[in-house]
């Protein structure tokens, strides 16, 4: 999402496809769902997409809440394997969709070696470390 222009949120890949803002809203909903599962109060909600910048903010705020809950001492109410295979895996597939749509919209992201990335526990918000190894 880093560096995506505001207009990207409404980009259409073709008839019947979701816009990036719709995909990102769904991803936020997935992490809200995951949080409800780990809290033992599973519920689903379909959010109306916000403008791109606000949707990015919402996504990272939701991801931070989920990360904070996972890091807490409270036991998970749902099985970690199911949470990963359900909402988290679903969100990962949508990450690929957003990357593909960025390229189609003329605003491609650069590839990055995530193995070498500066991953830090607890840093799940918008403020991320800069890329270490990027490539085209």
Secondary structure as UniProt FT lines:
FT   TURN            2..3
FT   HELIX           6..10
FT   TURN            15..16
FT   HELIX           20..38
FT   TURN            39..40
FT   HELIX           52..71
FT   HELIX           80..83
FT   HELIX           84..88
FT   HELIX           89..104
FT   TURN            105..106
FT   STRAND          111..112
FT   TURN            114..115
FT   TURN            121..122
FT   STRAND          134..135
//
